[in-house]
């Protein structure tokens, strides 16, 4: 056997493996892209026939059965999924990912009198993001759970950018992530240059939901801190993409004094350290000054020349936004103030459907006084 030098061979093996994996990823993406495009086109055909011939929903069960008989090896064309394809087309009938410019259309014979839509060539790469990169299961979830188109597209973009699985996407929708993004009180616009200030604003949210923790109402801040680190994967998911955990109770030495940061992170996209301070109860103005001090020390001791300024994030159980805005006026470091919740609030529609304690007590009282059945 030919003698192979270890290092060159390992480099060759690594390069080949990297290319194989890249090709596999492209193949999976291509398959998904074509599948989503196919489902849109099937929905387009169904819509066209219904518009032209006045066919009702009764055609779909028959169509599902006939497709199953004609192509038994093909899955995904059940009655339920065909209805989803129709809804998918109607939701994105004019989306540029599916309707490229006329010059890009495949040349085809003149359309028959039935006006059945003809296939079109794939849109340019820049037009297929993120619509065609998202798996079909994600699209179904978005169609069923998110009605406003703008919100749906926000979740779509986030799911692609952050690599959310379907279960993670479902959790983000349940937590109304779109409404919380960038909602915290902050001084980023005056303490950071654009576009860094906008990036930081969108990287943080308010409130944060830590419903994966089980803490007694009288918990201590250290218990909250320990719980978040113990559930670090879920904590990082709630924080959002880009956060890398550096340490808990991170030691900062200033002269002969020692200080401990509750949680220290580094944000890979922002290229900045993020100091997180956790407080039980409502926000107090003095909290901002302490966090400003920590950011100054981290900038001097840990920040590299190529890093952006350290960001402070103060998490309290409650906050008066006016009080928080006043507290940030004299702060020279970029700081955001947000609240956190240990239980996810029920939607208003569901809250109104639940009986009150008084109603339950009244019903139980009435039940206990009723005579027993013979």
C-alpha positions as CSV (number, residue, x, y, z in Angstrom):
1,X,0.0,0.0,0.0
2,X,1.3,3.5,-0.9
3,X,2.7,5.3,2.1
4,X,0.5,8.3,2.7
5,X,1.7,11.3,4.8
6,X,-0.8,11.8,7.6
7,X,-1.4,15.6,7.3
8,X,-1.9,15.9,3.5
9,X,-4.1,12.8,3.5
10,X,-6.3,14.2,6.4
11,X,-6.5,17.5,4.5
12,X,-7.6,15.7,1.4
13,X,-10.2,13.6,3.3
14,X,-11.5,16.7,5.0
15,X,-11.9,18.6,1.8
16,X,-13.7,15.8,0.1
17,X,-16.0,15.2,3.1
18,X,-16.8,19.0,3.2
19,X,-17.8,19.0,-0.5
20,X,-19.9,15.9,-0.1
21,X,-21.8,17.4,2.8
22,X,-22.2,20.7,1.0
23,X,-23.6,18.8,-2.0
24,X,-25.9,16.8,0.2
25,X,-27.2,20.0,1.8
26,X,-27.8,21.5,-1.7
27,X,-29.6,18.4,-2.8
28,X,-31.9,18.5,0.3
29,X,-32.6,22.2,-0.3
30,X,-33.3,21.6,-4.0
31,X,-35.7,18.8,-3.2
32,X,-37.6,20.9,-0.7
33,X,-37.6,23.9,-3.0
34,X,-39.1,21.8,-5.8
35,X,-41.7,20.2,-3.5
36,X,-42.9,23.6,-2.2
37,X,-43.1,24.9,-5.8
38,X,-45.0,21.8,-6.9
39,X,-47.5,22.2,-4.1
40,X,-48.1,25.9,-5.0
41,X,-48.6,24.8,-8.7
42,X,-51.1,22.1,-7.7
43,X,-53.0,24.7,-5.7
44,X,-52.8,27.0,-8.7
45,X,-54.4,24.3,-10.9
46,X,-57.1,23.6,-8.4
47,X,-57.9,27.3,-8.0
48,X,-58.0,27.8,-11.8
49,X,-60.4,24.8,-12.3
50,X,-62.7,26.0,-9.5
51,X,-62.7,29.5,-10.9
52,X,-63.3,28.4,-14.5
53,X,-65.7,25.4,-14.1
54,X,-67.3,26.3,-10.8
55,X,-66.1,23.1,-9.2
56,X,-66.7,23.0,-5.5
57,X,-64.8,21.3,-2.7
58,X,-66.2,17.9,-3.7
59,X,-63.6,17.5,-6.4
60,X,-60.8,17.3,-3.9
61,X,-61.7,14.0,-2.2
62,X,-62.1,12.4,-5.6
63,X,-58.9,13.8,-6.9
64,X,-57.0,12.5,-3.8
65,X,-58.4,9.0,-4.4
66,X,-57.5,9.0,-8.1
67,X,-54.0,10.3,-7.5
68,X,-53.5,7.5,-4.9
69,X,-54.7,4.9,-7.4
70,X,-52.7,6.2,-10.3
71,X,-49.5,6.9,-8.3
72,X,-49.5,4.6,-5.2
73,X,-45.9,5.3,-4.5
74,X,-46.3,9.0,-4.3
75,X,-47.2,10.4,-0.9
76,X,-48.4,13.9,0.2
77,X,-51.6,14.2,-1.9
78,X,-54.2,13.3,0.6
79,X,-57.5,15.2,0.7
80,X,-56.3,17.3,3.6
81,X,-53.0,18.2,2.0
82,X,-54.7,19.1,-1.3
83,X,-56.8,21.6,0.6
84,X,-53.7,23.0,2.1
85,X,-52.1,23.4,-1.3
86,X,-55.1,25.3,-2.5
87,X,-54.9,27.6,0.6
88,X,-51.2,27.9,0.1
89,X,-51.6,29.1,-3.5
90,X,-54.3,31.6,-2.5
91,X,-52.1,33.0,0.3
92,X,-49.2,33.5,-2.1
93,X,-50.7,33.8,-5.5
94,X,-48.6,36.8,-6.5
95,X,-45.4,35.9,-4.6
96,X,-42.3,36.6,-6.8
97,X,-40.8,33.3,-5.7
98,X,-43.5,31.5,-7.7
99,X,-44.3,34.2,-10.3
100,X,-41.0,35.4,-11.9
101,X,-40.9,38.0,-14.7
102,X,-42.4,36.9,-18.0
103,X,-38.9,36.8,-19.6
104,X,-38.0,34.0,-17.3
105,X,-41.0,31.8,-18.2
106,X,-40.4,28.6,-20.1
107,X,-41.4,28.8,-23.7
108,X,-44.5,26.6,-24.1
109,X,-47.2,26.0,-26.7
110,X,-50.2,28.4,-26.7
111,X,-52.5,27.7,-23.8
112,X,-55.5,25.5,-24.5
113,X,-59.0,26.9,-24.1
114,X,-59.2,25.6,-20.6
115,X,-56.7,28.3,-19.5
116,X,-54.8,25.8,-17.3
117,X,-51.7,27.7,-15.9
118,X,-48.4,26.7,-17.5
119,X,-45.3,26.0,-15.5
120,X,-42.7,28.7,-15.1
121,X,-38.9,28.5,-14.8
122,X,-37.4,28.7,-11.3
123,X,-37.1,32.3,-10.0
124,X,-33.6,33.8,-9.6
125,X,-31.8,32.7,-6.4
126,X,-32.5,36.0,-4.7
127,X,-36.2,35.6,-5.1
128,X,-36.6,32.2,-3.5
129,X,-35.6,33.2,0.0
130,X,-37.0,32.4,2.4
131,X,-40.3,31.1,0.9
132,X,-38.9,28.1,-0.9
133,X,-36.3,27.2,1.7
134,X,-38.9,26.6,4.4
135,X,-40.2,23.0,4.7
136,X,-43.8,22.3,3.8
137,X,-44.6,21.5,7.5
138,X,-43.5,25.0,8.5
139,X,-45.8,26.5,5.8
140,X,-48.8,24.5,7.0
141,X,-48.2,25.6,10.6
142,X,-47.9,29.2,9.5
143,X,-51.1,29.1,7.4
144,X,-53.0,27.6,10.3
145,X,-51.7,29.7,13.2
146,X,-50.7,33.1,11.8
147,X,-53.3,34.9,9.7
148,X,-51.8,38.4,9.0
149,X,-49.5,38.1,6.0
150,X,-46.8,40.4,7.4
151,X,-46.5,38.4,10.6
152,X,-46.4,35.2,8.7
153,X,-43.5,36.5,6.6
154,X,-41.7,37.6,9.7
155,X,-41.8,34.1,11.2
156,X,-40.8,32.7,7.8
157,X,-37.7,34.8,7.6
158,X,-36.8,34.1,11.2
159,X,-37.3,30.3,10.8
160,X,-34.9,30.3,7.8
161,X,-32.3,32.6,9.4
162,X,-32.3,30.9,12.8
163,X,-32.9,27.3,11.6
164,X,-36.0,26.8,13.7
165,X,-37.5,23.3,13.7
166,X,-41.3,23.0,13.4
167,X,-41.6,22.6,17.1
168,X,-39.5,25.6,17.8
169,X,-41.5,27.6,15.3
170,X,-44.7,26.6,17.0
171,X,-43.3,27.7,20.4
172,X,-42.2,31.0,18.9
173,X,-45.7,31.6,17.5
174,X,-47.3,30.7,20.8
175,X,-45.1,33.2,22.5
176,X,-45.9,36.0,20.0
177,X,-42.2,36.4,19.2
178,X,-43.0,38.9,16.5
179,X,-44.6,41.4,18.9
180,X,-41.7,41.1,21.4
181,X,-38.8,41.7,19.1
182,X,-37.1,45.0,19.6
183,X,-39.7,46.2,22.1
184,X,-37.5,46.9,25.1
185,X,-36.6,50.3,26.6
186,X,-33.1,51.2,25.5
187,X,-30.6,53.9,24.6
188,X,-29.1,52.1,21.6
189,X,-29.9,54.9,19.1
190,X,-27.8,57.4,21.0
191,X,-25.0,55.2,22.2
192,X,-24.3,53.1,19.1
193,X,-23.7,54.1,15.5
194,X,-26.1,52.9,12.8
195,X,-26.6,50.2,11.6
196,X,-25.2,48.6,14.8
197,X,-27.9,50.3,16.9
198,X,-30.7,48.7,14.7
199,X,-29.0,45.3,14.8
200,X,-28.8,45.4,18.6
201,X,-32.4,46.6,18.8
202,X,-33.7,43.6,16.8
203,X,-31.5,41.1,18.6
204,X,-33.2,41.9,22.0
205,X,-36.9,41.7,23.0
206,X,-39.4,42.4,25.7
207,X,-40.7,40.5,27.6
208,X,-38.6,37.3,27.8
209,X,-40.6,34.2,28.7
210,X,-38.9,31.6,31.0
211,X,-41.8,29.2,31.3
212,X,-39.4,26.3,31.3
213,X,-38.5,27.2,34.9
214,X,-40.4,26.0,38.0
215,X,-39.7,28.5,40.8
216,X,-41.6,29.3,44.0
217,X,-43.2,32.8,44.1
218,X,-40.6,33.7,46.8
219,X,-37.6,32.7,44.7
220,X,-34.2,34.4,45.0
221,X,-32.3,36.0,42.1
222,X,-29.6,33.3,42.5
223,X,-32.2,30.6,42.0
224,X,-33.4,32.2,38.8
225,X,-29.8,32.5,37.6
226,X,-29.0,28.8,38.4
227,X,-32.2,27.7,36.7
228,X,-31.5,29.6,33.5
229,X,-28.0,28.1,33.3
230,X,-29.4,24.6,34.1
231,X,-31.7,25.0,31.1
232,X,-29.2,26.7,29.0
233,X,-30.4,25.3,25.7
234,X,-33.9,26.6,26.3
235,X,-32.6,29.9,27.6
236,X,-30.4,30.4,24.5
237,X,-33.4,29.7,22.3
238,X,-35.4,32.4,24.1
239,X,-32.6,34.8,23.8
240,X,-32.4,34.3,20.1
241,X,-29.7,33.4,17.6
242,X,-26.1,34.5,18.1
243,X,-25.7,34.3,21.8
244,X,-22.7,32.3,23.1
245,X,-22.5,31.6,26.8
246,X,-19.4,32.8,28.5
247,X,-20.0,32.4,32.2
248,X,-22.2,32.7,35.3
249,X,-21.1,34.9,38.2
250,X,-18.2,36.0,36.0
251,X,-15.5,37.5,38.1
252,X,-14.4,41.1,37.3
253,X,-11.4,42.4,39.3
254,X,-11.1,46.2,39.7
255,X,-8.0,47.1,41.8
256,X,-8.5,45.1,45.0
257,X,-12.2,44.8,44.5
258,X,-14.1,41.8,43.1
259,X,-17.4,42.0,41.2
260,X,-19.5,39.2,39.8
261,X,-21.6,39.6,36.6
262,X,-24.8,37.5,36.8
263,X,-24.5,36.2,33.2
264,X,-22.0,37.0,30.5
265,X,-22.5,36.2,26.8
266,X,-20.8,37.0,23.6
267,X,-23.0,37.8,20.6
268,X,-21.5,36.3,17.4
269,X,-23.4,38.5,15.0
270,X,-23.1,41.7,16.9
271,X,-19.5,41.0,17.8
272,X,-20.0,42.3,21.3
273,X,-20.1,41.1,24.9
274,X,-23.6,41.1,26.4
275,X,-23.8,41.6,30.2
276,X,-27.1,40.3,31.7
277,X,-28.2,41.3,35.1
278,X,-31.2,39.6,36.7
279,X,-33.4,41.3,39.2
280,X,-36.4,40.0,41.2
281,X,-39.2,42.5,41.4
282,X,-39.7,45.8,39.6
283,X,-37.0,47.9,38.0
284,X,-35.2,50.5,40.1
285,X,-33.1,53.4,38.7
286,X,-30.0,52.3,40.5
287,X,-29.9,49.0,38.6
288,X,-29.0,50.9,35.4
289,X,-26.0,52.6,37.0
290,X,-24.6,49.2,38.3
291,X,-25.0,47.6,34.8
292,X,-23.3,50.6,33.2
293,X,-20.4,50.0,35.6
294,X,-20.1,46.4,34.6
295,X,-20.2,47.3,30.9
296,X,-17.3,49.7,31.4
297,X,-15.2,47.1,33.2
298,X,-15.9,44.4,30.5
299,X,-14.9,46.9,27.8
300,X,-11.6,47.5,29.6
301,X,-10.8,44.0,30.6
302,X,-12.3,41.7,28.0
303,X,-13.2,43.6,24.8
304,X,-10.9,43.1,21.9
305,X,-10.1,46.1,19.5
306,X,-12.3,44.6,16.8
307,X,-15.3,44.1,19.1
308,X,-18.3,46.4,19.3
309,X,-19.0,48.1,22.6
310,X,-20.3,45.9,25.3
311,X,-24.1,45.8,25.6
312,X,-26.0,45.6,28.9
313,X,-29.4,43.9,29.3
314,X,-31.3,44.3,32.6
315,X,-34.1,41.8,33.2
316,X,-36.7,42.6,35.9
317,X,-40.1,41.1,36.7
318,X,-41.7,44.5,36.0
319,X,-40.8,47.9,34.9
320,X,-42.2,51.4,34.6
321,X,-41.2,52.4,31.1
322,X,-41.1,56.1,31.9
323,X,-38.9,55.5,34.9
324,X,-36.6,53.2,32.8
325,X,-36.3,55.9,30.1
326,X,-35.3,58.5,32.7
327,X,-32.8,56.1,34.2
328,X,-31.1,55.6,30.9
329,X,-30.6,59.3,30.1
330,X,-27.4,59.7,32.0
331,X,-26.0,56.3,31.0
332,X,-23.1,56.3,28.5
333,X,-23.1,52.5,27.7
334,X,-25.7,50.8,25.4
335,X,-28.2,49.3,27.8
336,X,-31.7,47.7,27.3
337,X,-34.2,47.2,30.0
338,X,-36.7,44.3,29.6
339,X,-39.1,42.3,31.8
340,X,-39.3,38.6,32.1
341,X,-42.2,36.2,32.8
342,X,-42.1,32.8,34.4
343,X,-45.4,31.7,32.9
344,X,-46.7,32.3,29.5
345,X,-49.9,34.5,29.6
346,X,-53.0,33.0,28.1
347,X,-54.5,34.6,25.0
348,X,-57.3,37.0,25.9
349,X,-59.8,34.9,23.9
350,X,-59.0,31.9,25.9
351,X,-59.0,33.8,29.2
352,X,-62.5,35.0,28.6
353,X,-63.7,31.5,27.9
354,X,-62.4,30.2,31.3
355,X,-64.7,30.3,34.3
356,X,-63.8,32.5,37.2
357,X,-63.0,31.3,40.7
358,X,-66.3,32.7,41.9
359,X,-68.2,30.9,39.1
360,X,-66.6,27.6,40.0
361,X,-67.3,28.0,43.7
362,X,-70.9,28.9,42.9
363,X,-71.3,25.8,40.7
364,X,-69.6,23.5,43.2
365,X,-71.8,25.0,46.0
366,X,-75.0,24.4,44.0
367,X,-73.9,20.9,43.2
368,X,-73.3,19.9,46.8
369,X,-76.7,21.1,47.9
370,X,-78.6,19.1,45.2
371,X,-80.3,15.9,46.3
372,X,-78.7,12.6,45.3
373,X,-80.1,10.7,42.4
374,X,-82.1,7.6,43.4
